[in-house]
Every structure is written in C-alpha cells, then in structure tokens.
C-alpha cells in the first residue's frame, strides 16, 4: 500500500474571549466572508472553493481549537488513519460519518505534542472560487512552535505524508501539494502557535491589506518583505487579543524536482532577514505573541460535527 498524504490545509478553528470583536475583525478588517453560524460557532470563507477556512467561537482566552486538513476521499482518510495509528499516536478517533459543512467523513487526533488535528473529506465546497482583489483566497500556512521538533516532524512526514521543502536554523518548511509550504515547524517554543498565514491574490493586495489594517488601528509588526524559503511576500499583524497573523502572496510552487536546502544554504547577510531588506526585524510584540496561543485539551474530538 503506497503512503497516503493529506492534500491541503483546509481550516483553522479559533477561540476568542470577545467573540463579537473577533467576528468583526475577521470580516471587516481581514476581509473574510461569513457563511453562517450555528451553536455559537461562526463560519468564514475566503474566495477559494473551501466552504470555510476559519471558525470562531467563544473561549476563555485566545486559543487554537484545531487544524483541519483535507483528504481526497474516504479511502485516503482510512489509510491516513492507519498511518497515524501505526505511527504510535495514542489519542486517535475512529473515522466516522460527519455532517456538513464539516465534511462527510473524517477523524480527529492529537499529534505527538498534543496539538489537535482533524482530517476530513467530502466537504460540500463552493462552486465559485475566483480571486477577488484584496480578499484572502485561502489559508496559506500554519507556523507552529515545538518542544520535541524531531518527533513532530517525523509524524507530519511519516503519518500525514508531508514533504520537507527547506530547513533554516529556526524552521522546517513542509509541503502537502504544489505550495512550497502549508505547515512550518519551529525547533523551539513548545506546542504553541507561531502564526497563521492567509494567501492574498497578489503583492498589491498584501500592501493594500496592510493599509486596511492600519485603518483599523493595527500596525505592521513585521514587513513588508519577501521570505527566503517559499519566496513569498509577507506582512505580519496582531489580530484580536494579540493573535499573530500574516498576509502573504506569491508562494513558490514546487514539484518532485524541488531540492530542499539546508540551514547552511539559507543564510542572510548581516542585518538581513528577508530578500528586500526594507523593514526592521519583527516587533517584540509579535515575537511574544508567537509563543502564547495554545491548543485546547479536547479540540481533537469531533463530537460536535457528527
Ligand atoms: Fe509565515
């Protein structure tokens, strides 16, 4: 049996203490579009086909409930489940029928450091998927810190089928489709969130997005710049309750010919952290915020989706 792999980063489920403010931010400032709410959970879509890419709910403090990955079909979900179990993970649900808009079939589990992950297939997605200027198209990547980075890397590679596309002194870049990375894994910081990145259609949309964030009283915390690995342009911001976010565009596309580079090959001249060199280093605020968001204890359970 050949190894199954997830095929996309589909959704992040987030919690905020002030839910109304979070919904207002992600719709009015971040430019996602509401597609309904049910049981206190708000669903927001981007312009891409995925039914929703963010859910928002009330929580005691800003939190990451789970990361949701997309699989091609039921057989792939079953094979991924077998791979997760074979990898030795202990908190793993059995694949089961789900209800829309979560998909038709899937399961949740905890990764080696307790992060909540769901794998689903058969979500009834939208027929319209054309880009709109200044509106996020999809999730680009989730950047997570790690305590045992090796164990986490082995799980995402061996159980979920991610490919290593580059390594720097601080980060590993992991790909599950033609995007250079959909997950980024740090070497330090415990099982916390570093940031979540949303892909905009082009560089102009990133720059206008930075202006729109400024209109909403939120300064750029790092950027604008162009990253090394992935070659994507970036601006970082703090969302509601100091939630670390990135707008990005122009992600490098990769195929089997891509060769991962090593930390020795990814070095910058003194004083540089990106290709352009026009912006100061990340703010202290976003560096601090990038260590504070934890996963919930029970977010791996998909009870509410059945
Ligand atoms: Fe990023």
Boltz pocket constraint, residues with backbone or C-beta under 6 A from the ligand:
constraints:
  - pocket:
      binder: B
      contacts: [[A, 141], [A, 143], [A, 195], [A, 197], [A, 246]]
      max_distance: 6.0
